[in-house]
Amino acid sequence: MKKSIFYTVIMALVVLTTACSSDDDLMAETTGKQSDSMKSEKTVLIYMAGRNDLTQDVNVDLDEIKDGSRRIGDNCNLLVFVRRFEKKETPWLARIKNGEVTDSVSLNDMGVKSSDGLMRGSDPMVMEGVMRYAFRHYQSLTGYYGLVLWGHGSGWLMKDEVKKSTRAYGVDWGNDDDSNNGLWLNIPSLAEILKNMPHMKFIMADCCNFMCLENLYELRNTCDYIIGSPAEIPEQGAPYDQILPDMFADGTFYTSIIDKYYNSVYGLLPLTAVKTSEMQNVAQATRQALQAVKSNLGNAYADMTGIIHYYHTDKIKVDANCKIVFRPEYNIFYDAGDFFLANAPKDVYQQWKQTLDRAIVVKRNATIWNTDKIWRHKYTDFTVTDAKMHGVSMFVPQDPVGGNYAKYNEEIKKMEWCKVVELF
């Protein structure tokens, strides 16, 4: 998720004018209630990493989650983990059933430890401890488990974990109420955590830039489907009151989730669902396509002018005529198919696309998306068509002399994807 000034103002008015539970009411709700049965046919955990500038949205989405829980069966376990700014509140895990919060238990009561004592939701020790407790105490008798990653996201980007600022998922500011220097959870660490958990039916990433080939490959063995967006997502995120029943449904549940999400943001967000069992084939096809591109380019870097990109850093350049100049060194998440469409031989691209199409089970395109970047400054250097947009992004190395590419070209080497596809 990302912050939107317009949406922040709207949400402030909503909080003031609607009958949402107050913080005190919510705290009262999460104590003293015990469930009659812990086991179920299906179990879904919504992991809310909200100790950051999204903390005001936690309560709003909790109300949506409670509304949606009224429409799921009694044989289903819907769990939430909540980490937010709240006085004297430790992070807690609870089941939500028929619109009520039950079985609330704190990290301390679960016996979960943290690396730095701050109980950050982005701490691998905290996440693993929460998931172990959740899936042990709320077992699925059918082996159906789902996971929603709620919060901030930045694709595959990473740095040293825990000790320094990191990038990828769930930034946590610790004890600071106003900070931009929180710690994140790297995707390889997320994969290691999930390898020790039950195999998931799905992972839904309600966070920005998650649907990159690097992430999808890293998590390919942890779940059957991954649902999310290659782009920035609006602050309000998914409409949980609408999609929760679909998370417990059979068949093509991911289609209903994506369609309802897409419609809730008026089509202003590209969304994709990927079948992870096809990601090994996608990696092999990508390696072959990259070899063809490298052969054509020689020692030159690919010209990324006009290629769809789903994110842009805050650097812009203006020429003498006050026209914004395209600077590829400040783009990270390029549409994978648009890159190959422009740079690979036609037959190679077609073979690659056929493989990708078998992996992507649902895709909804958007010509523009709701972003906190100024669109005319950051995104008007490309056009979106159904032929150009493929629903997943990919990192393409660029000249390390400019922008942050010296750093990115090194960080990407920590991802399995880089080695398998022979990116360099």
Salt bridges, closest charged atoms under 4 A:
GLU29 OE1 - LYS66 NZ 3.17
ASP53 OD1 - HIS152 NE2 2.59
ASP63 OD1 - LYS66 NZ 3.42
ASP67 OD1 - ARG70 NH1 2.82
ASP74 OD1 - LYS97 NZ 3.55
GLU89 OE1 - ARG84 NH2 2.67
GLU100 OE1 - LYS33 NZ 3.56
ASP103 OD2 - ARG95 NE 3.43
ASP116 OD2 - ARG120 NE 2.73
GLU128 OE2 - ARG132 NH2 2.92
ASP172 OD2 - ARG83 NE 2.75
GLU192 OE2 - LYS195 NZ 3.37
ASP224 OD1 - HIS199 NE2 2.89
ASP224 OD2 - LYS201 NZ 3.98
GLU232 OE2 - LYS373 NZ 3.60
GLU235 OE2 - LYS3 NZ 2.74
ASP246 OD2 - LYS260 NZ 2.81
ASP250 OD1 - LYS42 NZ 2.74
ASP259 OD1 - ARG364 NE 2.75
GLU329 OE2 - ARG327 NE 2.96
ASP335 OD1 - HIS390 ND1 2.97
ASP338 OD2 - LYS388 NZ 2.79
ASP357 OD2 - LYS353 NZ 2.89
ASP372 OD1 - LYS373 NZ 3.30
ASP381 OD2 - HIS309 NE2 3.01
GLU410 OE2 - LYS413 NZ 3.13
GLU416 OE1 - ARG220 NH1 3.45
